Amino acid sequence: MASETFDLIVIGGGPGGYVAAIRASQLGLKTAVVEREHLGGICLNWGCIPTKALLRTSDIYHLFQRAEEFGLKADNVRFDIEAIVKRSRKVAGRLSGGVGHLLKKNKVTVIEGEAKLEKGSKAPKVVVKGKDGKNATYEAKHVILATGARARTIPAAGLQPDGKTIWTYKEAMVPDALPASILVIGSGAIGMEFASFYSTLGSKVTVVEMVDRILPAEDEEISQFAKKAFEKQGLKILTKAQVEKLETGKSGAKATIKVDGKSETVEVEKVILAIGITGNVENLGLEALGVKIERGHVVTDGYGATGVSGLYAIGDVTGAPWLAHKASHEGVICVEKIAGKDVHPMDKSNIPGCTYCHPQIASVGLTEAKAKEAGHEVRVGRFPFVGNGKAIALGEDQGLIKTVFDKKTGELLGAHMIGAEVTELIQGYVVARQLETTEAELMHTVFAHPTLSEMMHESVLDAYGRALHY
């Protein structure tokens, strides 16, 4: 017999799960969230938020090193790694507690424990093993999986975290001391953010990437710009490289890396694994229910439906892009569909991606190469930070804003940025794409002066041979 029944049960209290639960409650559905660890999920507790707190510290430390450029004196500037970590954890704790408050405010029931699904009538039953070890069974008309994902590992190659020398993002977020040297395996957003943080504080950082460039999801021109910027900061970057062997010892780790057919050895104090993400699909009873799983992720339609009656999935457990804002919006779409609202499936090409390293990187839509592959005849606009008054005043004159348009229709196909505060600027282009804006509306939009956003305007103008300030 069920302990309690609901209209909707959401398994997982991360950005996808808790947002879905709140929206469901707003729509009048009796809703519960099952969470086994901390509300807010990986994002608020071990991902998006605490890493930004760490990176804020490294940004400030970087500015201190440049104090004389701004007419300031800042001698003997030091940092306290314990205090840096403590602040990061405090920020995470504050936001996790805030999620609990939001759920309570919206009358969402929070069930603590680990969930497993069993065959039910209209939807799977949810069996929750509580903190006391006892099971309780709950029934609902609909169940949403929002179980998230975790760091991918490759044990056969020695790419397996040990919590001491070989780290995932969790250990990298709470160091008890600053490592003298670090090997970062993988150059996506997670890898480059940690590489940037540790390098800025003084660690000797080496980044290894299998493909021919870092940040491979970004436009090639942006990747090249980033590589030059990071190397200028002192990072060693190895592309088209593969870690063949990774051994640990008392003093750290020794990696055998194959680059251009030749093997070289790199010895470091710590290793950070950033080689991808795999969904949390185990021990949920999915196989017995007939849920389709491909490459470690649940397969869904555009509304989150799994094909199993009453069962849906959203967020990282459903695959790329592994982004909190994508998970949250998927949750809203899924719940509104369940509630019978007229809603469109998500257009993933309109989901922005941001990397909060120094310099920052942000993008939305198609890269120039992907646009051409898709058959578009394109116009490309570029505007460098060195041509912008606000960027020069800030002391941040290194960067680029690139726009890609369809030559025939004027559609904004993609936008790609690198430089100061581009993770805030990108939303302007996201809105433009969502509203199906063409070059004409963008060119006739007035941008405030002096702002960094003026470069967005100039990049559009440049695509049509009309740039004014460069």
C-alpha positions as CSV (number, residue, x, y, z in Angstrom):
1,M,0.0,0.0,0.0
2,A,1.3,3.4,-0.9
3,S,2.4,5.7,1.9
4,E,1.0,8.7,0.1
5,T,-0.2,9.6,-3.4
6,F,0.7,12.6,-5.6
7,D,-0.1,14.0,-9.0
8,L,3.7,14.2,-9.7
9,I,6.8,12.9,-8.1
10,V,10.2,14.2,-9.2
11,I,13.2,12.1,-8.4
12,G,16.2,14.5,-7.9
13,G,16.3,18.0,-6.4
14,G,18.8,19.6,-8.8
15,P,18.1,22.6,-11.1
16,G,15.9,20.4,-13.4
17,G,14.0,18.6,-10.6
18,Y,13.3,21.5,-8.2
19,V,12.2,23.8,-11.0
20,A,9.9,21.2,-12.4
21,A,8.4,20.6,-9.0
22,I,7.8,24.3,-8.4
23,R,6.2,24.8,-11.8
24,A,4.0,21.7,-11.2
25,S,2.8,23.1,-7.9
26,Q,2.1,26.5,-9.6
27,L,-0.1,24.6,-12.0
28,G,-2.1,23.0,-9.2
29,L,-0.4,19.5,-9.1
30,K,0.2,17.9,-5.8
31,T,3.9,17.4,-6.0
32,A,6.8,15.8,-4.2
33,V,10.6,15.8,-4.7
34,V,12.8,12.9,-3.7
35,E,16.4,13.9,-2.9
36,R,19.1,11.5,-1.6
37,E,21.8,14.1,-0.8
38,H,21.4,17.9,-1.0
39,L,18.7,20.1,-2.6
40,G,20.1,22.0,-5.5
41,G,21.9,18.9,-6.9
42,I,25.5,19.0,-8.3
43,C,25.0,22.5,-9.7
44,L,24.4,24.3,-6.5
45,N,26.5,22.1,-4.3
46,W,29.4,20.8,-6.4
47,G,29.2,22.5,-9.8
48,C,28.0,25.8,-11.2
49,I,27.8,27.9,-8.1
50,P,30.8,26.9,-5.9
51,T,33.1,26.9,-8.9
52,K,32.0,30.5,-9.7
53,A,32.9,31.5,-6.1
54,L,36.3,30.0,-6.6
55,L,36.8,31.7,-9.9
56,R,35.7,35.0,-8.4
57,T,38.5,34.7,-6.0
58,S,41.1,34.0,-8.7
59,D,39.8,36.9,-10.8
60,I,40.3,39.3,-7.9
61,Y,43.8,37.8,-7.2
62,H,44.6,38.3,-10.9
63,L,43.5,42.0,-10.6
64,F,45.8,42.4,-7.6
65,Q,48.7,41.3,-9.7
66,R,47.9,44.1,-12.1
67,A,47.3,46.8,-9.5
68,E,49.9,49.2,-10.8
69,E,48.2,49.4,-14.2
70,F,45.3,51.0,-12.3
71,G,47.4,53.4,-10.2
72,L,47.2,51.2,-7.1
73,K,49.8,49.7,-4.8
74,A,49.2,46.2,-3.5
75,D,52.4,44.7,-2.1
76,N,52.8,41.2,-0.9
77,V,49.3,40.0,-1.8
78,R,48.7,36.5,-0.6
79,F,45.9,34.0,-0.5
80,D,44.5,31.5,2.1
81,I,43.4,28.4,0.2
82,E,41.4,27.2,3.3
83,A,39.5,30.5,3.4
84,I,38.9,30.4,-0.4
85,V,37.3,27.0,-0.1
86,K,35.4,27.9,3.0
87,R,33.8,30.9,1.2
88,S,32.9,28.7,-1.8
89,R,31.2,26.1,0.5
90,K,29.3,28.8,2.3
91,V,28.0,30.2,-0.9
92,A,26.9,26.7,-2.0
93,G,25.2,26.1,1.4
94,R,23.3,29.3,1.3
95,L,21.8,28.5,-2.1
96,S,21.0,24.9,-1.2
97,G,19.1,26.2,1.8
98,G,17.3,28.7,-0.5
99,V,16.0,25.8,-2.7
100,G,14.5,24.2,0.4
101,H,12.7,27.5,1.2
102,L,11.4,27.8,-2.4
103,L,10.0,24.3,-2.3
104,K,8.3,24.9,1.1
105,K,6.9,28.2,-0.2
106,N,5.4,26.4,-3.2
107,K,3.9,23.6,-1.0
108,V,6.1,20.9,-2.5
109,T,6.7,17.9,-0.3
110,V,10.4,17.0,0.1
111,I,11.1,13.3,0.7
112,E,14.7,12.5,1.8
113,G,16.1,9.2,0.6
114,E,17.1,7.1,-2.4
115,A,14.4,6.3,-4.9
116,K,13.8,3.2,-7.0
117,L,11.0,2.5,-9.5
118,E,8.7,-0.4,-9.6
119,K,6.0,-1.3,-12.1
120,G,2.7,0.5,-11.3
121,S,-0.7,1.0,-12.9
122,K,-0.6,4.5,-14.5
123,A,3.0,5.3,-13.7
124,P,5.8,3.5,-11.9
125,K,5.7,3.3,-8.2
126,V,8.4,5.1,-6.3
127,V,10.0,3.2,-3.5
128,V,12.2,5.4,-1.3
129,K,14.8,4.1,1.1
130,G,14.9,6.7,3.9
131,K,17.8,7.8,6.0
132,D,16.7,5.3,8.6
133,G,17.1,2.4,6.1
134,K,13.3,1.8,5.9
135,N,11.4,1.7,2.6
136,A,8.3,3.7,1.9
137,T,6.2,3.4,-1.3
138,Y,4.7,6.4,-3.1
139,E,2.3,6.5,-6.0
140,A,1.8,9.3,-8.5
141,K,0.0,9.9,-11.9
142,H,3.4,11.0,-13.3
143,V,7.0,10.5,-12.4
144,I,9.9,12.7,-13.6
145,L,13.5,11.4,-13.5
146,A,15.9,14.3,-12.8
147,T,18.8,12.2,-11.3
148,G,21.5,14.2,-13.0
149,A,25.0,12.9,-14.0
150,R,28.5,12.4,-12.7
151,A,32.0,12.6,-14.0
152,R,33.0,10.0,-16.5
153,T,35.9,7.7,-15.7
154,I,38.0,5.2,-17.7
155,P,39.4,2.7,-15.2
156,A,41.2,0.6,-17.9
157,A,43.4,3.6,-18.7
158,G,44.0,4.4,-15.0
159,L,41.6,7.4,-15.3
160,Q,39.8,6.6,-12.1
161,P,39.7,9.0,-9.2
162,D,41.2,8.0,-5.9
163,G,40.2,11.1,-4.0
164,K,43.9,11.9,-3.1
165,T,46.0,12.3,-6.2
166,I,43.5,11.8,-9.0
167,W,40.6,14.2,-8.6
168,T,37.1,14.7,-10.1
169,Y,35.5,18.2,-9.9
170,K,34.5,17.4,-6.3
171,E,38.0,17.0,-4.9
172,A,39.3,19.8,-7.1
173,M,36.8,22.1,-5.4
174,V,38.0,21.5,-1.9
175,P,41.9,21.3,-1.9
176,D,43.5,21.5,1.5
177,A,46.6,23.0,-0.2
178,L,47.5,24.5,-3.5
179,P,49.2,21.9,-5.7
180,A,52.5,22.9,-7.2
181,S,51.5,21.2,-10.5
182,I,48.4,19.8,-12.0
183,L,47.5,17.7,-15.1
184,V,44.0,18.5,-16.4
185,I,42.7,15.7,-18.7
186,G,40.0,17.2,-20.9
187,S,39.6,20.8,-22.2
188,G,35.8,21.3,-22.1
189,A,34.2,23.9,-19.8
190,I,34.9,22.0,-16.6
191,G,38.6,21.3,-17.4
192,M,39.4,24.8,-18.5
193,E,37.6,26.5,-15.6
194,F,39.8,24.5,-13.1
195,A,42.9,25.0,-15.2
196,S,42.2,28.7,-15.2
197,F,41.6,28.8,-11.4
198,Y,44.7,26.9,-10.4
199,S,47.0,28.5,-12.9
200,T,46.0,32.0,-11.7
201,L,46.8,31.1,-8.1
202,G,50.2,29.8,-9.2
203,S,50.0,26.1,-10.0
204,K,51.9,24.8,-13.0
205,V,49.1,23.5,-15.2
206,T,49.2,21.1,-18.2
207,V,46.0,20.5,-20.2
208,V,45.6,17.4,-22.3
209,E,43.0,17.2,-25.1
210,M,42.4,14.3,-27.5
211,V,41.1,16.3,-30.4
212,D,43.0,19.0,-32.4
213,R,41.9,22.0,-30.3
214,I,40.7,23.0,-26.8
215,L,37.1,23.8,-26.1
216,P,36.1,21.7,-29.1
217,A,32.4,22.6,-28.8
218,E,33.2,26.2,-29.5
219,D,33.8,28.0,-32.8
220,E,37.2,27.2,-34.1
221,E,38.3,30.8,-34.2
222,I,37.3,31.2,-30.5
223,S,39.2,28.0,-29.5
224,Q,42.3,29.3,-31.2
225,F,42.0,32.7,-29.5
226,A,41.6,30.9,-26.1
227,K,44.6,28.7,-26.6
228,K,46.8,31.7,-27.3
229,A,45.4,33.5,-24.2
230,F,45.9,30.5,-21.9
231,E,49.5,29.8,-23.2
232,K,50.3,33.5,-22.6
233,Q,49.2,33.0,-19.0
234,G,51.6,30.0,-18.6
235,L,49.4,27.0,-19.2
236,K,50.9,24.1,-21.2
237,I,48.4,22.8,-23.7
238,L,48.7,19.5,-25.5
239,T,46.2,18.8,-28.3
240,K,45.8,15.6,-30.3
241,A,47.2,14.0,-27.2
242,Q,46.1,10.9,-25.3
243,V,47.0,9.7,-21.8
244,E,48.1,6.1,-22.3
245,K,49.0,5.4,-18.7
246,L,48.5,7.1,-15.4
247,E,50.4,5.9,-12.3
248,T,50.2,7.3,-8.8
249,G,52.9,7.3,-6.0
250,K,53.7,9.1,-2.8
251,S,54.8,12.3,-4.4
252,G,52.0,12.5,-7.0
253,A,51.2,11.1,-10.4
254,K,53.2,10.2,-13.6
255,A,51.3,10.3,-16.9
256,T,52.5,8.8,-20.1
257,I,51.1,11.0,-22.9
258,K,51.1,10.2,-26.6
259,V,51.4,13.4,-28.7
260,D,51.9,13.2,-32.5
261,G,52.9,9.6,-32.3
262,K,55.6,10.2,-29.6
263,S,55.3,9.4,-26.0
264,E,56.3,11.8,-23.2
265,T,56.1,11.6,-19.5
266,V,54.6,14.3,-17.3
267,E,55.0,14.2,-13.5
268,V,52.5,16.3,-11.4
269,E,51.3,16.6,-7.9
270,K,47.6,16.2,-8.8
271,V,45.4,15.1,-11.7
272,I,41.9,16.5,-12.5
273,L,39.7,14.3,-14.7
274,A,37.4,16.3,-16.9
275,I,36.7,13.7,-19.7
276,G,33.0,13.9,-19.9
277,I,29.7,13.1,-18.1
278,T,27.6,10.0,-17.7
279,G,24.0,9.9,-16.6
280,N,22.9,8.6,-13.2
281,V,20.8,5.7,-14.5
282,E,21.9,2.9,-12.3
283,N,19.9,1.3,-9.4
284,L,16.7,3.0,-10.4
285,G,14.9,-0.1,-11.8
286,L,14.9,1.4,-15.3
287,E,15.8,-1.8,-17.2
288,A,13.0,-3.7,-15.6
289,L,10.5,-1.0,-16.7
290,G,11.9,-1.1,-20.3
291,V,13.3,2.4,-20.3
292,K,15.6,2.9,-23.3
293,I,19.1,3.9,-22.4
294,E,21.8,4.9,-24.9
295,R,25.4,5.8,-24.0
296,G,24.6,6.1,-20.4
297,H,21.6,8.4,-20.8
298,V,17.8,8.1,-20.9
299,V,16.2,8.5,-24.3
300,T,13.3,10.9,-24.4
301,D,11.1,12.8,-26.9
302,G,11.0,16.6,-27.0
303,Y,8.7,16.8,-24.0
304,G,10.7,14.4,-21.7
305,A,8.5,11.3,-22.3
306,T,10.5,8.0,-22.0
307,G,8.0,5.8,-23.8
308,V,7.1,4.1,-20.5
309,S,3.6,5.1,-19.3
310,G,3.7,8.0,-16.8
311,L,7.5,8.2,-16.8
312,Y,9.5,11.2,-17.9
313,A,13.2,12.3,-17.8
314,I,14.8,15.7,-17.9
315,G,18.3,17.3,-17.5
316,D,21.7,15.8,-17.5
317,V,20.4,12.2,-17.2
318,T,19.0,12.7,-20.8
319,G,22.3,13.8,-22.3
320,A,23.9,16.8,-23.8
321,P,24.1,19.7,-23.4
322,W,24.8,19.1,-19.7
323,L,23.7,22.5,-18.5
324,A,21.7,23.6,-15.5
325,H,19.6,26.1,-17.5
326,K,18.8,23.4,-20.1
327,A,17.6,21.1,-17.3
328,S,15.4,23.8,-15.7
329,H,13.8,24.7,-19.0
330,E,13.2,21.0,-19.9
331,G,11.5,20.6,-16.5
332,V,9.1,23.5,-17.2
333,I,8.3,22.1,-20.7
334,C,7.8,18.6,-19.4
335,V,5.5,19.7,-16.5
336,E,3.4,22.1,-18.7
337,K,3.0,19.3,-21.2
338,I,1.8,17.0,-18.4
339,A,-0.6,19.7,-17.3
340,G,-2.1,19.9,-20.8
341,K,-0.6,23.3,-21.7
342,D,0.1,24.2,-25.3
343,V,3.9,24.1,-25.3
344,H,6.6,23.7,-27.9
345,P,9.6,21.3,-27.4
346,M,12.9,22.9,-26.6
347,D,15.1,24.2,-29.5
348,K,18.5,23.1,-28.2
349,S,20.3,25.4,-30.7
350,N,19.0,28.3,-28.6
351,I,20.7,27.1,-25.4
352,P,23.7,29.3,-24.5
353,G,26.9,27.7,-23.3
354,C,29.3,29.6,-21.0
355,T,32.8,28.9,-19.7
356,Y,33.8,31.1,-16.7
357,C,37.6,30.9,-17.1
358,H,39.8,33.9,-17.8
359,P,39.1,35.0,-20.5
360,Q,35.4,34.0,-20.4
361,I,33.8,32.2,-23.3
362,A,30.2,32.1,-24.4
363,S,28.2,31.0,-27.4
364,V,24.8,30.2,-28.8
365,G,23.6,28.6,-32.1
366,L,25.8,27.3,-34.9
367,T,29.5,27.8,-35.3
368,E,30.7,29.1,-38.7
369,A,31.8,25.6,-39.7
370,K,28.5,24.0,-38.6
371,A,26.5,26.6,-40.4
372,K,28.4,25.9,-43.7
373,E,28.0,22.1,-43.1
374,A,24.2,22.7,-42.8
375,G,24.2,24.3,-46.2
376,H,24.0,27.9,-45.3
377,E,25.7,30.6,-47.3
378,V,27.0,32.8,-44.5
379,R,28.0,36.3,-43.6
380,V,30.4,36.6,-40.7
381,G,31.0,39.6,-38.5
382,R,33.8,40.2,-36.0
383,F,34.6,42.9,-33.5
384,P,37.7,42.9,-31.2
385,F,37.6,44.2,-27.7
386,V,40.6,46.4,-28.5
387,G,38.1,48.6,-30.5
388,N,35.8,49.2,-27.6
389,G,36.2,52.1,-25.2
390,K,34.7,50.4,-22.1
391,A,36.9,47.3,-22.6
392,I,40.0,49.6,-22.8
393,A,38.8,51.5,-19.7
394,L,38.4,48.2,-17.8
395,G,41.8,47.0,-18.8
396,E,40.2,44.2,-20.7
397,D,41.0,44.9,-24.3
398,Q,41.7,41.3,-25.4
399,G,38.7,39.5,-26.8
400,L,36.5,38.9,-29.8
401,I,32.8,38.9,-30.6
402,K,31.8,36.9,-33.7
403,T,28.4,36.6,-35.4
404,V,27.2,34.3,-38.1
405,F,24.3,35.2,-40.4
406,D,22.4,33.4,-43.2
407,K,23.4,35.5,-46.3
408,K,19.9,35.1,-47.9
409,T,17.6,35.6,-45.0
410,G,19.5,37.6,-42.5
411,E,18.9,35.0,-39.8
412,L,21.3,35.1,-36.9
413,L,22.7,31.5,-37.0
414,G,25.2,31.8,-34.2
415,A,27.2,34.1,-31.9
416,H,30.5,33.3,-30.3
417,M,32.5,35.4,-27.8
418,I,35.7,35.4,-25.8
419,G,36.7,38.1,-23.3
420,A,35.5,40.0,-20.2
421,E,31.9,39.4,-19.1
422,V,30.8,37.6,-22.3
423,T,28.9,35.2,-20.2
424,E,26.6,38.1,-19.4
425,L,26.6,39.6,-22.9
426,I,25.6,36.3,-24.6
427,Q,22.0,36.6,-23.5
428,G,21.3,39.4,-25.9
429,Y,22.0,37.1,-28.8
430,V,20.0,34.3,-27.1
431,V,16.9,36.6,-27.0
432,A,17.5,37.7,-30.6
433,R,17.5,34.1,-31.7
434,Q,14.5,33.2,-29.7
435,L,12.6,36.1,-31.3
436,E,13.9,35.1,-34.7
437,T,15.5,38.5,-35.1
438,T,17.3,39.3,-38.4
439,E,20.3,41.5,-39.0
440,A,18.0,44.5,-39.7
441,E,16.5,44.6,-36.2
442,L,19.9,44.2,-34.6
443,M,21.5,46.9,-36.7
444,H,18.8,49.4,-35.8
445,T,18.9,48.6,-32.1
446,V,20.4,51.3,-29.9
447,F,23.2,50.1,-27.6
448,A,24.2,52.3,-24.6
449,H,27.6,53.9,-24.6
450,P,30.0,53.2,-23.2
451,T,29.3,49.5,-22.7
452,L,30.8,46.2,-23.7
453,S,27.5,45.4,-25.5
454,E,28.3,47.9,-28.2
455,M,30.7,45.3,-29.6
456,M,27.7,43.1,-30.2
457,H,26.2,45.8,-32.4
458,E,29.5,46.3,-34.2
459,S,29.9,42.6,-34.9
460,V,26.5,42.6,-36.6
461,L,27.4,45.7,-38.6
462,D,30.7,44.1,-39.6
463,A,28.9,41.1,-41.1
464,Y,27.4,43.6,-43.6
465,G,30.5,45.7,-44.1
466,R,29.2,48.5,-41.9
467,A,31.4,48.5,-38.8
468,L,31.9,52.0,-37.5
469,H,34.6,51.8,-34.8
470,Y,37.2,49.4,-36.2
